[in-house]
Amino acid sequence: MLEAFEAAAPSSGLDPYVPLVALFVLAAAFAVFSVAAAPLVGPRRYNKAKLDAYECGIEPSPQPIVGGGRMPVAYYLTAMLFILFDIEMVFLYPFAVTSDQLGFFGVVEIVLFIATVGFAYAYVWRRGGLDWN
């Protein structure tokens, strides 16, 4: 019986994508449901403490913090550089795992990658991006 149904139904090229589309529809339905249901099932007793901004357990005040209260821009630049170089180094892991399968092509590619990262590192170092003062 199943063979007759499969023979009667024409096969389209989109059949492999049906589960993917179903997953996207399910994810979108869950997102919409979560946003719509949050006000209905969420807490309804608001007070001043719940509506105030949360500052890591420190009571927020309109007075400036001693020392200016602002973080220097160099802190954020250093954090971004760390993330940049850290993510680039993560790309070395697949090479380490498959180095014997890649052969000479893999060696050339990883040398080019390390050279590119090295040039970026030298540029940041030369521009003073790694200075802590």
KOLLO-764303 format. One record per residue (C-alpha): residue in three letters; x, y, z. Coordinates in Angstrom, 3 decimals. Example, Ala and Ser with C-alpha at 12.3 -4.5 7.8 and 13.67 -1.06 7.14 Angstrom:
! KOLLO-764303
  donu        c1        c2        c3
   ALA    12.300    -4.500     7.800
   SER    13.670    -1.060     7.140
This chain:
! KOLLO-764303
  donu        c1        c2        c3
   MET     0.000     0.000     0.000
   LEU     2.806     2.432     0.906
   GLU     4.613     1.650    -2.358
   ALA     1.536     2.649    -4.354
   PHE     1.310     5.972    -2.505
   GLU     4.978     6.741    -3.074
   ALA     4.674     5.900    -6.753
   ALA     1.572     8.087    -7.143
   ALA     3.013    11.134    -5.342
   PRO     5.550    13.056    -7.405
   SER     8.804    13.773    -5.588
   SER     9.873    17.392    -5.465
   GLY    13.336    18.745    -4.857
   LEU    12.160    20.458    -1.673
   ASP    11.425    17.272     0.283
   PRO    14.714    17.364     2.247
   TYR    13.898    20.888     3.460
   VAL    10.531    20.051     5.033
   PRO    12.031    19.174     8.464
   LEU    14.109    22.373     8.414
   VAL    11.091    24.517     7.597
   ALA     9.096    22.704    10.296
   LEU    11.861    23.458    12.806
   PHE    11.839    27.157    11.887
   VAL     8.049    27.284    12.178
   LEU     8.212    25.555    15.560
   ALA    10.914    27.970    16.780
   ALA     8.947    31.005    15.603
   ALA     5.760    29.682    17.232
   PHE     7.617    29.130    20.506
   ALA     9.071    32.653    20.394
   VAL     5.692    34.251    19.686
   PHE     4.007    32.138    22.364
   SER     6.687    33.037    24.942
   VAL     6.381    36.757    24.284
   ALA     2.565    36.623    24.303
   ALA     2.342    34.487    27.450
   ALA     4.899    36.411    29.532
   PRO     2.528    39.197    30.659
   LEU    -0.158    36.651    31.496
   VAL     1.935    34.361    33.695
   GLY     4.548    36.834    34.945
   PRO     4.566    38.645    38.306
   ARG     2.053    41.448    38.683
   ARG     3.189    42.999    41.972
   TYR     5.533    45.808    41.034
   ASN     7.261    47.992    43.585
   LYS    10.000    50.609    43.530
   ALA    12.786    48.061    44.026
   LYS    11.672    45.940    41.061
   LEU    11.418    48.936    38.754
   ASP    14.858    50.359    39.656
   ALA    17.976    49.592    37.647
   TYR    20.085    46.742    39.038
   GLU    23.721    47.645    39.589
   CYS    25.409    44.457    40.773
   GLY    23.955    44.699    44.256
   ILE    25.133    48.280    44.761
   GLU    22.399    50.755    45.502
   PRO    22.209    53.098    42.494
   SER    22.634    56.748    43.356
   PRO    22.670    59.962    41.355
   GLN    26.045    60.872    42.894
   PRO    29.108    60.133    40.760
   ILE    31.367    57.325    41.923
   VAL    34.725    58.333    43.416
   GLY    37.248    58.458    40.602
   GLY    34.809    59.602    37.949
   GLY    32.741    56.442    37.614
   ARG    33.589    55.928    33.951
   MET    35.576    53.031    32.634
   PRO    38.471    54.011    30.394
   VAL    38.088    53.238    26.693
   ALA    41.329    51.245    26.778
   TYR    39.561    48.650    28.936
   TYR    37.007    47.978    26.199
   LEU    39.626    47.998    23.445
   THR    41.709    45.451    25.328
   ALA    38.630    43.266    25.844
   MET    37.761    43.425    22.133
   LEU    41.336    42.576    21.147
   PHE    41.328    39.624    23.518
   ILE    38.090    38.332    22.012
   LEU    39.391    38.876    18.480
   PHE    42.649    37.001    18.991
   ASP    40.991    34.342    21.138
   ILE    38.449    33.545    18.422
   GLU    41.176    33.471    15.788
   MET    43.148    30.988    17.842
   VAL    40.062    28.782    18.174
   PHE    40.286    28.281    14.408
   LEU    43.579    26.463    14.981
   TYR    41.794    23.620    16.791
   PRO    40.307    21.982    13.670
   PHE    43.734    22.038    12.065
   ALA    45.248    20.290    15.069
   VAL    42.572    17.605    14.879
   THR    42.850    16.968    11.120
   SER    46.476    17.878    10.477
   ASP    47.396    14.398     9.219
   GLN    44.509    14.353     6.717
   LEU    45.148    17.811     5.246
   GLY    48.705    17.148     4.151
   PHE    50.853    19.879     2.617
   PHE    47.825    21.995     1.667
   GLY    46.829    22.194     5.338
   VAL    50.335    23.196     6.376
   VAL    50.411    26.018     3.804
   GLU    46.956    27.243     4.848
   ILE    47.758    27.252     8.559
   VAL    51.054    29.063     7.956
   LEU    49.159    31.736     6.011
   PHE    46.580    31.968     8.805
   ILE    49.225    32.312    11.516
   ALA    51.057    34.914     9.408
   THR    47.839    36.933     9.043
   VAL    47.181    36.770    12.782
   GLY    50.819    37.663    13.424
   PHE    50.588    40.753    11.199
   ALA    47.406    41.838    13.011
   TYR    49.088    41.271    16.368
   ALA    52.166    43.259    15.327
   TYR    49.955    46.083    14.048
   VAL    48.015    46.274    17.328
   TRP    51.238    46.110    19.341
   ARG    52.866    48.858    17.229
   ARG    49.801    51.118    17.577
   GLY    49.913    50.757    21.385
   GLY    46.721    48.752    21.712
   LEU    48.299    46.446    24.291
   ASP    49.682    49.173    26.607
   TRP    48.104    49.221    30.077
   ASN    48.881    52.808    31.064
